[in-house]
Amino acid sequence: MNAMERNKAQMRRFETMINTADEALAEELVANDAPFYTPASPEPLYGGKGYLSVVHWMRKGFSDVRWRLKEMVADEDKVAVLWILTGTHDGDFLGLPATGKKIETTVMNFYYFNAAGKITNDIAAEGMIGILRQLGLSK
């Protein structure tokens, strides 16, 4: 299996990891020094546990949040993924009380891999605006 095929296979496993919050899988897929950014933390979070803290942060506002990998394009050291994000706003999210509204939005991420096939970085396009619009908090 070449690096491109391996990275795509890793992303399919990553989809399982974010939807199950599997800590062992997170440690296996994400490099310990990989930084992740979220509106919930002023400082980057690192490694598999850091990435899962982003997942847990989303689950506080959307207990049934799900990411579905819709499309991906890969090369030797990166994969672009188009996710479909769904959930029900049933908890506090960015200081906003639950509305009970169901959301569905697309999120685009670019994942970078090291030679060992672990994720070293995740650059996210602005999917947050889709969530805020569906909650009626932005135009």
C-alpha positions in Angstrom: 0.0 0.0 0.0 1.5 3.4 -1.0 1.3 6.4 1.3 -1.7 7.9 -0.4 -3.8 4.7 0.0 -2.5 4.4 3.6 -3.6 8.0 4.4 -7.1 7.4 3.0 -7.4 4.3 5.0 -6.3 6.2 8.1 -9.0 8.8 7.5 -11.7 6.1 7.4 -10.4 4.9 10.8 -10.3 8.5 11.9 -14.0 8.8 11.1 -14.7 5.9 13.5 -12.4 7.5 16.1 -14.2 10.9 16.2 -17.7 9.3 16.2 -16.8 6.9 19.0 -14.3 9.0 20.9 -12.0 6.0 21.0 -8.9 7.1 23.0 -6.8 4.1 21.9 -7.5 4.8 18.3 -6.9 8.5 18.7 -3.4 7.7 20.2 -2.7 5.4 17.3 -3.8 7.8 14.5 -2.6 11.2 15.9 1.0 12.2 16.5 1.6 13.3 20.2 2.9 16.7 19.1 0.1 17.5 16.6 -1.6 20.8 17.5 -5.4 21.3 17.2 -7.3 24.6 17.6 -10.8 25.2 18.8 -12.9 28.2 19.9 -13.2 26.5 23.3 -9.4 26.9 24.1 -7.2 29.9 23.6 -4.2 27.6 23.4 -3.7 24.6 21.0 -4.5 21.1 22.2 -2.1 18.3 21.4 -2.2 14.7 20.3 -5.0 12.2 20.3 -6.3 13.4 23.6 -6.2 17.0 22.4 -8.2 16.1 19.3 -10.8 14.2 21.4 -11.2 17.2 23.6 -12.5 19.0 20.5 -14.9 16.1 20.0 -16.1 16.2 23.6 -16.5 20.0 23.4 -18.8 19.6 20.4 -20.8 16.8 22.2 -21.5 19.2 25.1 -23.6 21.3 22.7 -24.7 18.5 20.4 -24.9 15.2 22.3 -25.7 13.3 19.1 -23.0 15.0 16.9 -21.9 12.8 14.0 -19.3 13.3 11.3 -19.8 11.5 8.0 -16.9 11.4 5.5 -18.5 12.4 2.2 -15.5 12.9 0.0 -11.7 12.8 0.3 -8.7 13.6 -1.9 -5.3 12.4 -0.9 -1.6 12.7 -1.9 1.5 11.4 -0.3 1.3 13.5 2.9 -2.1 15.1 3.1 -5.8 14.3 2.8 -8.6 16.8 2.1 -11.9 15.7 3.6 -15.4 17.0 3.1 -17.4 16.1 6.2 -21.2 16.2 6.7 -21.7 17.3 10.4 -25.1 16.6 12.0 -26.5 17.0 15.4 -29.1 18.4 17.7 -28.4 21.6 19.7 -29.3 20.2 23.1 -26.7 21.7 25.3 -24.8 24.9 25.8 -22.6 25.8 22.8 -20.3 28.8 22.8 -22.4 30.3 25.6 -25.7 29.7 23.7 -28.4 27.7 25.5 -29.9 24.7 23.8 -32.4 25.5 21.0 -33.4 21.9 20.2 -32.6 22.7 16.5 -31.2 20.0 14.3 -28.2 21.1 12.2 -26.5 19.7 9.1 -23.6 21.4 7.6 -20.5 20.6 5.6 -17.0 21.0 7.0 -13.8 20.9 5.1 -10.6 19.8 6.7 -7.0 19.2 5.5 -5.1 16.6 7.4 -1.3 16.3 7.2 0.6 13.0 7.8 4.1 12.1 8.9 6.1 9.2 7.4 4.6 6.8 10.0 1.1 7.6 8.8 0.0 9.6 11.9 -1.8 12.9 11.6 0.4 15.9 12.5 -1.9 18.7 11.7 -5.5 19.5 10.9 -6.5 22.7 9.1 -10.2 23.3 9.2 -12.2 25.6 6.9 -14.9 27.7 8.5 -17.7 25.2 9.1 -18.7 27.0 12.3 -20.6 29.7 10.4 -22.9 26.9 9.0 -23.8 25.9 12.5 -24.4 29.4 13.7 -26.6 30.2 10.7 -28.8 27.1 11.3 -29.2 28.1 15.0 -30.4 31.5 13.8 -27.4 33.3 15.4 -25.8 34.6 12.2 -26.9 35.7 8.8 
